[in-house]
Amino acid sequence: MNSLVEPNLRHTEQSFSASPVLDALRGVLPTHCILHREEDTRPYECDGLSLYRALPPIVVLPETEEQVIAVMRVCKRLSVPIVARGAGTGLSGGAMPHAQGVLLGLAKFNRIRRVDPVSATAVVEPGVRNLAISEAAAPHGLYYAPDPSSQVACSIGGNVAENSGGVHCLKYGLTVHNVLRVRVVTVDGEVVELGSEAPDAPGLDLLALFIGSEGMLGVVTEITVKLIPKPACAQVVMASFSSVETAGQAVTDVIAAGIIPAGLEMMDRRAVQMVEPFVKAGYDVTAQAILLCESDGTVEEVAHEIERMEAIFGQAGATRLQVSRDEAERLLFWAGRKNAFPAAGRISPDYYCMDGTIPRRHLARVLGAIEQMEDEFELRCANVFHAGDGNLHPLILFDSNKPDEVERAEKFGAAILELCVQVGGTLTGEHGVGMEKINQMCVQFSRDELEAFLAVKRAFDPPGLLNPEKVIPTLARCAEYGKMHVHGGELRFPDLSRF
């Protein structure tokens, strides 16, 4: 959503001769798997970040791996860009189509091939919904741990592309920690498997490299995930604080005490007041910040850990403590946090969900800087985030019908991302770079580092056809971005400590 994105990428509908490509695709796919009329392809013009749009000239919806292979070979032969798409819930423009390419939708790859309670694994296709895996594993007392807020809709293939997390990632890890193996079709139409169902795989750890690569290295057709036992008990402590600073200190105190909560989330007052009327979770709307801190395990373990958490929060200055009384209330507490994004629609025509990660010790100071930015850009911002691992999700509220507000929202978001880098963090925790953060990649990484990223891309995709013009900026783009963001030679927020 950056104002420096080239105009032809902001909303692209360039001329493209689709006939030769269509003819070739009709030779390898059934007619019902190919969409090319505008009324059919228009729904695919963007992902969850709707301010980046491009009308795909051709959308293909293959049903088998053999058809994916055929599509890749056609596109390679005709030098046509390919963008893979899952459920389209991404928030970085990563699934935005190429205006002169093929959008490869994987929605029909929606089968759970196998749930194995003995090895505690599941083999699934990329179009399977995140939550559906846990639903299928539930009869065996197992579940899939990563739980992004969009888990009812997002697909596991998209989770692999973005290395998604969720409210329980502090204890159980991101997608990369819970996927054992992926089956991938390369740009040449060859099938490779990365990882293994065994504890280790021979050779370099290309699985970890591939997860989070945003569709730039290959197209996934099958995924083996790790399942874990559903805990016997889980409870949430909801703690209210009179300031963001004291809440941030409480987060540090919990981790310093050697406690690794199943989840540790923070919401500021604006976010709480935005969510509570929507979900009615019982949030303290008078608090400046609330923490949701979950313990899971055996009944005895949870009781002991909850007692320790309450003591730490009390010492940190909590003004109110509430422990979930049953499973329904625990889920209600989390429902409020997971519905923060749709709740924003109640108070603002549009919102821009950011995604940056910072060291936990800087939580309070960075949130204070964001509050200053609200005045600078004259826009409101609600903060919800994974406090335990420092993954911020500021929601910038604006009205897209007002061009000046769109521009200010873009600049506000860029300032937040660059601040994350300045304090020793990174541009994304789980949403990916896509189109949204491509300019800020120039801020975080040197020319040599960007060239190394491009070398990896070339090793997997020599012709550069897979999700091109995203994630890795060109050196020319970085040079232009640097010229426009000198800020008069002054460093923003000089009081914040750096690397």
Secondary structure by P-SEA (a helix, b strand, c coil): cccccccccccccccccaaaaaaaaaaccccccccccccccccccccccccbbbbbcbbbbcccaaaaaaaaaaaaaabbbbbbbcccccccccccccccbbbbbcccccccccccccccbbbbcccccaaaaaaaaccccccccccccccccccaaaaaaaccccccccccccccccccbbbbbccccbbbbccccccccccccccccccccccccccccbbbbbbbccccbbbbbbbbbccaaaaaaaaaaaaaacccccbbbbbcaaaaaaccccccccccccccbbbbbbbbccaaaaaaaaaaaaaaaaaaccccccccccaaaaaaaaaaaaaaaaaaaacccbbbbbbbbccccaaaaaaaaaaaaaaaccbbbbbbccccccbbbbbbbbbcccaaaaaaaaaaaaaaaaaaaaacccccccccccccccccccccccaaaaaaaaaaaaaaccccccccccccccaaaaaaaaaaccccccccccccccc
